[in-house]
């Protein structure tokens, strides 16, 4: 699923993390003169950071902890970033995503409430079916991306980005006050549960050993309450942020270490961190909130029109609809595209140039692809240059480097649809 913008932080080792413009996470040393001072700052920073229920477990497993959206999170473990990336593509990895905001929405007017905030047709979802959707503002900008699941337990289950947690919760609370004042029946419940993502082609055989439910019947973007390896009250949703088959498991905080340890007894499974997760999501062509989408981009510019329900388009009853819906037919001046290049890596904020050297856009995410062995990126370009196969250039270290507009995902996705 969707992640917040990567920020600069420091772990207990005294090393900082730089979210480089190419999307890969870089460790930068403090230098001899400033190392003691930085170690002191690192210790105080780590004390101030929020910690997931797996924090101690990460450190015991050799996790390199960094700041991410106000949380102390593992960027990688003993394996290299590339090895962890490829292990996820070929086997199965566990990612801690407990920092993300999990919310249950209760009450008979819960669907009406949610549809007042997002672009999706929540009413049309079947029981235990979910969808990726967007919080939008009145100017048509994207406040956040999120997954909403219509459970058969009488509530909506919502997962949204860690970096937008305060903004999202305030946004929902403000609308809740309006709905309450108008006499509607709706309530918010912010969950304290942990959340782990189990991703990779062997996920199903790994997880099935601990489930009585038949995973072959749990298709992409569907969800079930289950006991997983003896841990009750887990919500298992078939989704993820890697492009691979996978699930996200919401689990009681007090049992998440136990569940993670049980999953790791299978030799197929390894722990993975933020570094691998970022390159995996980029290969899958998935947006990172704060980089590739934000409140200045509309769903049409971001090529996320598919998230807007047909009924919602016709009714124009979601925030920003008066701006967004006309863009669907009229098109937009710019568009999010994929890019492929060779040579030096393409970094965030890299200018995108026309063949004659004119600036036509900017890269929002980029990294060398571990699977493709070439540079991949996404960014926004003038609409005239957005067609797949268009030859363009990117400015790297003040030099123009040939690039090609490419279809996304860069690596084919393997979501399980039955």
C-alpha positions as CSV (number, residue, x, y, z in Angstrom):
1,X,0.0,0.0,0.0
2,X,0.8,3.8,0.0
3,X,3.6,5.4,1.9
4,X,4.5,8.9,3.2
5,X,7.4,11.0,2.0
6,X,10.7,9.7,3.2
7,X,12.4,12.1,5.6
8,X,15.9,12.5,6.9
9,X,16.6,10.8,10.2
10,X,19.3,9.2,12.3
11,X,19.5,5.8,13.9
12,X,21.3,4.7,17.0
13,X,24.3,3.9,14.9
14,X,24.9,7.6,14.4
15,X,24.3,7.2,10.7
16,X,21.6,9.3,9.0
17,X,19.3,8.2,6.2
18,X,19.0,10.4,3.1
19,X,16.0,9.8,0.9
20,X,17.9,10.3,-2.3
21,X,16.1,11.7,-5.3
22,X,16.3,8.4,-7.2
23,X,14.0,6.9,-4.5
24,X,16.7,4.7,-3.0
25,X,17.6,5.2,0.7
26,X,21.2,6.3,1.3
27,X,23.1,6.1,4.6
28,X,25.4,9.1,5.1
29,X,28.1,9.1,7.7
30,X,28.4,11.9,10.3
31,X,32.1,12.5,9.6
32,X,34.8,12.4,12.2
33,X,34.4,15.9,13.6
34,X,30.6,15.7,14.0
35,X,30.2,12.1,14.9
36,X,29.9,12.4,18.7
37,X,27.4,15.3,18.4
38,X,25.4,13.4,15.8
39,X,25.3,10.3,17.9
40,X,23.9,12.4,20.8
41,X,21.3,13.9,18.4
42,X,20.5,10.4,17.1
43,X,19.8,9.1,20.6
44,X,17.5,11.9,21.4
45,X,15.8,11.7,18.0
46,X,15.1,8.0,18.4
47,X,13.7,8.6,21.9
48,X,11.3,11.1,20.5
49,X,10.2,9.0,17.5
50,X,7.1,6.8,17.7
51,X,7.7,3.1,17.8
52,X,5.6,0.2,16.4
53,X,5.0,-2.9,18.5
54,X,7.7,-4.6,16.5
55,X,10.4,-2.0,17.3
56,X,12.4,-4.2,19.8
57,X,12.0,-7.2,17.5
58,X,13.4,-5.2,14.5
59,X,16.5,-4.3,16.5
60,X,17.0,-7.9,17.8
61,X,16.9,-9.0,14.1
62,X,19.5,-6.6,13.1
63,X,17.2,-4.0,11.6
64,X,18.8,-0.6,10.7
65,X,16.4,1.9,12.2
66,X,15.7,5.3,10.6
67,X,13.2,8.0,10.9
68,X,10.2,7.7,8.6
69,X,7.1,9.9,9.0
70,X,7.8,10.5,12.7
71,X,8.4,6.8,13.3
72,X,11.5,4.7,13.9
73,X,11.3,2.1,11.2
74,X,13.7,-0.5,9.7
75,X,15.3,0.5,6.3
76,X,16.9,-2.9,5.9
77,X,18.2,-5.9,7.9
78,X,21.3,-8.0,7.4
79,X,20.7,-8.6,3.7
80,X,21.4,-5.8,1.2
81,X,18.6,-3.7,-0.2
82,X,18.9,-5.5,-3.6
83,X,19.0,-8.9,-2.0
84,X,15.8,-8.1,0.0
85,X,14.1,-6.7,-3.1
86,X,14.8,-9.8,-5.1
87,X,13.8,-12.1,-2.3
88,X,10.4,-10.5,-2.3
89,X,10.1,-10.9,-6.0
90,X,11.1,-14.6,-5.8
91,X,10.0,-15.8,-2.4
92,X,8.2,-14.0,0.5
93,X,9.0,-11.0,2.8
94,X,7.4,-9.4,5.8
95,X,7.1,-5.6,6.1
96,X,6.1,-3.8,9.2
97,X,3.5,-1.2,8.2
98,X,2.1,-0.7,11.7
99,X,2.8,3.0,11.5
100,X,-0.1,3.4,9.0
101,X,-3.4,4.8,10.2
102,X,-6.1,2.2,10.6
103,X,-9.7,3.3,11.2
104,X,-13.1,1.7,11.5
105,X,-16.2,3.7,10.5
106,X,-19.4,2.6,12.2
107,X,-23.1,3.6,11.9
108,X,-25.8,3.2,9.4
109,X,-24.7,6.3,7.5
110,X,-21.0,5.2,7.3
111,X,-21.1,4.8,3.5
112,X,-22.7,8.2,3.0
113,X,-20.0,9.7,5.3
114,X,-17.1,8.0,3.4
115,X,-18.5,9.0,0.0
116,X,-18.6,12.6,1.2
117,X,-14.8,12.5,1.4
118,X,-13.5,10.1,-1.3
119,X,-14.0,9.6,-5.1
120,X,-14.9,5.9,-5.0
121,X,-18.3,4.2,-5.2
122,X,-18.2,2.7,-1.7
123,X,-21.9,1.7,-1.9
124,X,-21.3,-0.7,-4.9
125,X,-18.6,-2.7,-3.0
126,X,-19.6,-6.2,-2.0
127,X,-19.2,-7.4,1.6
128,X,-15.5,-7.8,2.5
129,X,-14.4,-6.1,-0.8
130,X,-12.1,-3.1,-0.8
131,X,-10.9,-0.4,-3.2
132,X,-8.1,2.1,-3.5
133,X,-9.5,5.6,-3.4
134,X,-8.5,9.2,-2.8
135,X,-9.4,11.9,-0.3
136,X,-9.8,15.0,-2.5
137,X,-10.1,18.7,-1.7
138,X,-12.4,21.3,-3.2
139,X,-9.7,22.3,-5.6
140,X,-9.4,18.8,-7.0
141,X,-6.1,18.0,-5.3
142,X,-5.3,14.7,-3.6
143,X,-5.2,14.9,0.2
144,X,-4.2,11.3,0.5
145,X,-4.7,7.8,-1.0
146,X,-6.2,5.1,1.1
147,X,-7.9,1.7,1.0
148,X,-11.5,1.3,2.1
149,X,-13.0,-2.1,2.8
150,X,-16.7,-2.7,3.2
151,X,-16.7,-5.4,5.8
152,X,-19.6,-7.8,6.7
153,X,-19.2,-6.8,10.3
154,X,-21.2,-3.6,10.0
155,X,-18.2,-1.1,9.6
156,X,-15.8,0.2,7.0
157,X,-12.2,-0.6,7.5
158,X,-9.8,2.1,6.3
159,X,-6.0,2.2,5.9
160,X,-4.3,5.4,5.1
161,X,-0.7,6.8,5.0
162,X,1.4,7.3,8.1
163,X,2.8,10.6,6.9
164,X,-0.8,11.9,6.5
165,X,-2.2,10.4,9.8
166,X,-2.7,13.7,11.6
167,X,-4.1,15.4,8.5
168,X,-6.4,12.4,7.7
169,X,-7.7,12.0,11.2
170,X,-8.4,15.7,11.5
171,X,-10.1,15.7,8.1
172,X,-12.4,12.8,9.0
173,X,-13.1,14.3,12.5
174,X,-14.2,17.6,10.9
175,X,-16.6,15.9,8.5
176,X,-17.8,13.7,11.4
177,X,-18.8,16.8,13.4
178,X,-20.7,18.1,10.4
179,X,-22.5,14.7,10.0
180,X,-23.3,14.5,13.7
181,X,-24.7,18.0,13.7
182,X,-26.9,17.1,10.8
183,X,-28.3,14.1,12.7
184,X,-26.5,11.3,10.8
185,X,-25.5,8.0,12.5
186,X,-21.7,7.6,12.1
187,X,-18.7,7.1,14.4
188,X,-15.0,6.8,14.0
189,X,-12.8,4.3,15.8
190,X,-9.0,4.8,15.4
191,X,-7.4,1.4,15.9
192,X,-4.3,0.5,18.0
193,X,-3.7,-2.7,16.0
194,X,-0.3,-3.6,14.4
195,X,-0.2,-4.2,10.7
196,X,2.2,-6.4,8.7
197,X,2.4,-7.0,5.0
198,X,3.4,-10.4,3.8
199,X,4.4,-10.1,0.1
200,X,5.7,-12.4,-2.6
201,X,4.9,-15.3,-4.9
202,X,5.1,-17.9,-2.1
203,X,2.9,-15.9,0.3
204,X,-0.1,-18.2,-0.2
205,X,1.6,-21.4,0.6
206,X,3.3,-19.8,3.7
207,X,0.1,-18.3,5.1
208,X,-2.3,-21.2,4.2
209,X,-0.5,-23.4,6.7
210,X,-1.8,-21.1,9.5
211,X,-5.3,-20.5,8.2
212,X,-8.5,-22.6,8.1
213,X,-9.9,-20.3,5.5
214,X,-9.2,-21.2,1.9
215,X,-6.8,-18.5,0.5
216,X,-7.7,-19.5,-3.1
217,X,-11.1,-17.9,-2.4
218,X,-9.6,-14.7,-1.0
219,X,-8.9,-12.7,-4.2
220,X,-7.2,-9.3,-4.7
221,X,-8.7,-6.5,-2.6
222,X,-11.0,-8.8,-0.5
223,X,-10.7,-9.3,3.2
224,X,-11.6,-11.7,6.0
225,X,-11.5,-11.9,9.8
226,X,-9.5,-14.9,10.8
227,X,-7.3,-16.7,13.3
228,X,-3.8,-16.8,11.8
229,X,-1.3,-19.3,13.2
230,X,-3.3,-19.4,16.5
231,X,-3.6,-15.6,16.8
232,X,-7.3,-14.6,16.8
233,X,-9.0,-11.4,15.6
234,X,-6.8,-10.8,12.6
235,X,-8.1,-9.0,9.5
236,X,-6.4,-10.5,6.4
237,X,-6.7,-8.3,3.3
238,X,-5.3,-9.5,0.0
239,X,-3.4,-6.4,-1.2
240,X,0.0,-4.8,-0.9
241,X,2.5,-2.3,-2.2
242,X,5.0,-4.4,-4.1
243,X,3.2,-5.6,-7.2
244,X,3.4,-9.2,-5.9
245,X,0.7,-11.4,-4.5
246,X,0.4,-10.6,-0.9
247,X,-1.7,-9.8,2.2
248,X,-1.8,-7.1,4.9
249,X,-2.7,-8.5,8.3
250,X,-4.1,-6.3,11.0
251,X,-3.3,-8.0,14.3
252,X,-3.7,-7.2,18.0
253,X,-0.5,-5.4,19.1
254,X,0.1,-7.9,21.9
255,X,0.4,-10.8,19.5
256,X,2.2,-9.3,16.5
257,X,5.7,-10.5,17.5
258,X,4.4,-14.0,18.0
259,X,2.7,-14.0,14.6
260,X,5.8,-12.6,12.9
261,X,8.0,-15.2,14.6
262,X,5.7,-18.0,13.4
263,X,5.8,-16.8,9.8
264,X,9.6,-16.6,9.9
265,X,9.9,-20.3,10.8
266,X,9.2,-20.9,7.1
267,X,12.5,-20.7,5.2
268,X,10.7,-18.9,2.4
269,X,10.1,-15.9,4.6
270,X,12.5,-13.0,5.5
271,X,12.1,-9.6,7.0
272,X,12.3,-6.6,4.6
273,X,12.5,-2.8,5.2
274,X,11.7,0.5,3.7
275,X,14.5,0.4,1.1
276,X,13.2,-2.7,-0.7
277,X,9.6,-1.5,-0.3
278,X,10.3,1.7,-2.1
279,X,12.0,0.1,-5.1
280,X,9.4,-2.6,-5.3
281,X,6.5,-0.1,-5.4
282,X,8.3,1.9,-8.1
283,X,8.8,-1.2,-10.3
284,X,5.0,-1.8,-9.9
285,X,4.3,1.8,-10.9
286,X,2.6,2.7,-7.6
287,X,2.5,6.3,-6.3
288,X,4.2,7.5,-3.2
289,X,2.2,10.2,-1.5
290,X,4.1,13.4,-1.1
291,X,6.4,12.5,-4.1
292,X,4.1,11.4,-7.0
293,X,0.8,12.8,-5.8
294,X,-0.2,15.6,-3.4
295,X,-2.7,18.4,-2.9
296,X,-1.4,20.1,-6.1
297,X,-2.1,17.1,-8.3
298,X,-5.6,16.0,-9.5
299,X,-6.5,12.3,-10.1
300,X,-6.7,13.0,-13.8
301,X,-3.1,14.4,-14.0
302,X,-1.9,11.5,-11.9
303,X,-3.6,9.0,-14.3
304,X,-5.8,7.7,-11.4
305,X,-9.1,8.3,-13.1
306,X,-9.9,4.6,-12.6
307,X,-10.3,5.3,-8.9
308,X,-13.3,7.5,-9.5
309,X,-16.6,5.5,-9.5
310,X,-18.8,5.9,-12.6
311,X,-21.8,6.8,-10.5
312,X,-19.7,9.4,-8.6
313,X,-18.6,11.0,-11.9
314,X,-22.2,11.3,-13.1
315,X,-23.4,12.7,-9.7
316,X,-20.4,15.0,-9.3
317,X,-20.9,14.6,-5.5
318,X,-17.3,14.3,-4.2
319,X,-15.0,17.1,-3.2
320,X,-13.4,18.8,-6.2
321,X,-15.8,17.1,-8.7
322,X,-16.5,20.4,-10.5
323,X,-12.8,20.6,-11.4
324,X,-11.9,16.8,-11.7
325,X,-14.8,15.6,-13.8
326,X,-14.4,18.1,-16.7
327,X,-10.7,17.2,-16.8
328,X,-11.6,13.6,-17.7
329,X,-12.9,14.6,-21.1
330,X,-11.0,17.8,-21.7
331,X,-7.6,16.3,-20.6
332,X,-5.0,18.1,-18.7
333,X,-1.9,20.1,-19.5
334,X,0.4,17.6,-17.8
335,X,0.3,13.9,-17.1
336,X,2.1,11.4,-14.8
337,X,4.2,9.0,-16.9
338,X,6.8,6.3,-16.5
339,X,10.4,6.8,-17.8
340,X,13.2,4.4,-18.6
341,X,16.8,5.4,-19.1
342,X,20.4,4.1,-19.0
343,X,23.5,5.7,-17.5
344,X,23.4,7.6,-14.2
345,X,20.3,7.1,-12.0
346,X,17.4,9.5,-12.4
347,X,16.6,11.3,-9.2
348,X,13.6,13.1,-7.8
349,X,13.3,16.7,-9.0
350,X,15.4,15.8,-12.1
351,X,14.3,18.1,-15.0
352,X,12.6,16.3,-17.9
353,X,13.5,17.7,-21.3
354,X,12.1,17.6,-24.8
355,X,14.4,16.3,-27.6
356,X,15.5,19.9,-28.3
357,X,16.4,20.6,-24.6
358,X,13.3,22.4,-23.4
359,X,12.0,21.7,-19.9
360,X,8.8,19.8,-20.1
361,X,8.4,18.3,-16.7
362,X,10.1,16.9,-13.6
363,X,10.8,13.5,-12.1
364,X,8.9,12.6,-8.9
365,X,10.4,9.2,-8.1
366,X,13.3,7.2,-9.6
367,X,15.7,4.4,-8.9
368,X,17.8,1.7,-10.7
369,X,15.5,-1.3,-11.1
370,X,16.9,-4.4,-9.5
371,X,14.8,-6.6,-11.8
372,X,15.3,-4.7,-15.1
373,X,18.9,-3.6,-14.6
374,X,18.1,-0.1,-15.9
375,X,16.9,3.2,-14.5
376,X,13.2,3.7,-14.0
377,X,11.3,6.7,-12.9
378,X,8.0,8.4,-12.9
379,X,7.2,12.1,-13.2
380,X,4.9,14.7,-14.8
381,X,5.4,15.9,-18.4
382,X,3.5,18.2,-20.8
383,X,0.7,16.2,-22.2
384,X,2.1,16.4,-25.8
385,X,5.0,14.2,-24.6
386,X,3.0,11.7,-22.6
387,X,2.6,9.0,-25.2
388,X,4.4,5.7,-24.5
389,X,7.5,5.3,-26.6
390,X,8.1,9.1,-26.9
391,X,11.8,9.9,-26.9
392,X,12.8,12.6,-24.4
393,X,15.7,13.5,-22.2
394,X,16.4,13.9,-18.5
395,X,19.0,16.3,-17.1
396,X,21.4,14.3,-14.8
397,X,24.4,16.2,-13.4
398,X,23.8,19.0,-15.8
399,X,24.0,16.7,-18.8
400,X,21.1,15.6,-21.0
401,X,20.6,11.8,-20.9
402,X,18.3,10.0,-23.4
403,X,15.1,8.5,-21.9
404,X,11.9,7.0,-23.1
405,X,8.3,7.4,-21.9
406,X,7.3,3.9,-20.7
407,X,4.2,2.1,-19.8
408,X,3.7,1.3,-16.1
409,X,4.0,-1.0,-14.3
410,X,7.6,-1.5,-15.3
411,X,7.6,-5.0,-13.9
412,X,4.3,-7.0,-14.5
413,X,2.1,-7.2,-11.4
414,X,1.0,-10.5,-10.0
415,X,-2.1,-9.7,-8.0
416,X,-4.2,-12.8,-7.3
417,X,-7.6,-12.5,-9.0
418,X,-8.7,-16.2,-8.8
